[in-house]
Amino acid sequence: MLEKFEPLIERLIEARLTGSMVDSEGNEQIENLETAYKIQAKVLEGLGNGSIFWKVGSTSKEAQKKLGTDEPGSCRVPEKYCFKNGDQIPIFDTHDVWVEGEFGIRLGSDLPSRDRAYNRNEVISAIDGAAASLELVGSRFGSGIANSGRYNVTADCGANIALCIGEIATHFNSRSLKENPAELYVNEKKVASGSGEKALGDPINVMVWLANQQRRKAGLRAGSVVSTGTCTGLHKVKPGDNIRLSCGIVGDVSASLGKMTATVNN
């Protein structure tokens, strides 16, 4: 089924590793979301996908409208693209890089695969911590994130470039995350602010959605950390910038951006 998409899969892997770009006009068109997730899985195999980190995107009505969808999208984030507070994150500026301020939520117990849907209380009981999270996003498609559509963005690992997760806070009330502030700074200038409510109404709603998406697959395991979608909107960044997110009682996270030189496709 995926044979005709093998050139696209190879190009997406190459682009993530080298900073090159993918011309969507020169590839087979993805027909549905199921195929997009299968392509994503193959791309992750090529990148090395053993990871406890996840990202969920399209958690606002605005983002869903731009991508022509009515639900979020998910992707596991390979370890090589996950960073901690204070790290320098190397980026290819060819990929049109933007930063989002999010909440990272950690599971303390498994949410395994099963037939019955998970409810909110079950998911809350599985959570054992939260942190401030910076996600860098961009597109390996030349058309950019906004013009790529849901299927291409999903295949392209949810447009993820990197995650930077702060120290996990364990003494907080999961039910209060929707009111928790999120203030985004670039080079110590505040560029955006919001709250957990911007992520599907509540970051917990994002966790419930992901738990029920993944219960049909392999489920979610204890220790997994999920970045739950932007609370600040997107802000354009470049190599040399310093970025920071302050999330009230959940804490802060910061990183600097380094430059990687892209390899141009022949």
Helices and strands as residue ranges (DSSP letters): G 3-5, H 6-18, G 24-26, H 33-47, E 53-57, H 61-67, E 73-77, G 79-81, E 82-84, E 88-91, G 93-95, E 98-107, H 120-126, E 127-137, H 149-155, G 157-159, E 160-165, G 174-179, E 181-186, E 189-195, G 196-198, H 203-214, E 225-227, E 234-236, E 242-246, G 248-250, E 252-259
